[in-house]
Amino acid sequence: MYKAEGQLAYADQQQQVALSTASASFSQNLYQQVALDKPNVIYSPYSIHSALTMTSLGAKGDTASEMKSTLGITSLGDSVHLTYKELIQQVMASPNFTKYPIMQIPQCN
């Protein structure tokens, strides 16, 4: 990773923007499918996108191509995993990051 005065270099920023855009688009498409029958759903699109992106690392041939296309990461190539790592590190280093839940859903009996 190239750094310029504590900030990510332009190429890394472009990769992160592309990854964030891909994740957001995937999230919107996933919600449209999940909420067809039940509009009141709770899920983590980030978790699903990141897990499938990791899974795509082991995929080959048509499966790899289809996964990357569905996830919107085709243009990122093999650097997508490094970009995800850098993005996560940047978020965790943010002064706004907390390890504690911001919102809790109470258990209903």
NORPE-V215088 format. One record per backbone hydrogen bond with DSSP energy under -1.0 kcal/mol. NH is the residue of the N-H (numbers start at 1). CO is the residue of the C=O. If there is no record, write none. Layout:
# NORPE-V215088
nh=NH co=CO
nh=NH co=CO
This chain:
# NORPE-V215088
nh=4 co=7
nh=7 co=4
nh=9 co=2
nh=13 co=9
nh=14 co=10
nh=15 co=11
nh=16 co=12
nh=17 co=13
nh=18 co=14
nh=19 co=15
nh=20 co=16
nh=21 co=17
nh=22 co=18
nh=23 co=19
nh=24 co=20
nh=25 co=21
nh=26 co=22
nh=27 co=23
nh=28 co=24
nh=29 co=25
nh=30 co=26
nh=31 co=27
nh=32 co=28
nh=33 co=29
nh=34 co=30
nh=35 co=31
nh=41 co=39
nh=48 co=44
nh=49 co=45
nh=50 co=46
nh=51 co=47
nh=52 co=48
nh=53 co=49
nh=54 co=50
nh=55 co=51
nh=56 co=52
nh=57 co=54
nh=58 co=55
nh=63 co=60
nh=64 co=60
nh=65 co=61
nh=66 co=62
nh=67 co=63
nh=68 co=64
nh=69 co=65
nh=70 co=66
nh=71 co=67
nh=73 co=68
nh=76 co=73
nh=77 co=74
nh=79 co=76
nh=80 co=77
nh=83 co=79
nh=84 co=80
nh=85 co=81
nh=86 co=82
nh=87 co=83
nh=88 co=84
nh=89 co=85
nh=90 co=86
nh=91 co=87
nh=92 co=88
nh=93 co=89
nh=94 co=91
nh=97 co=94
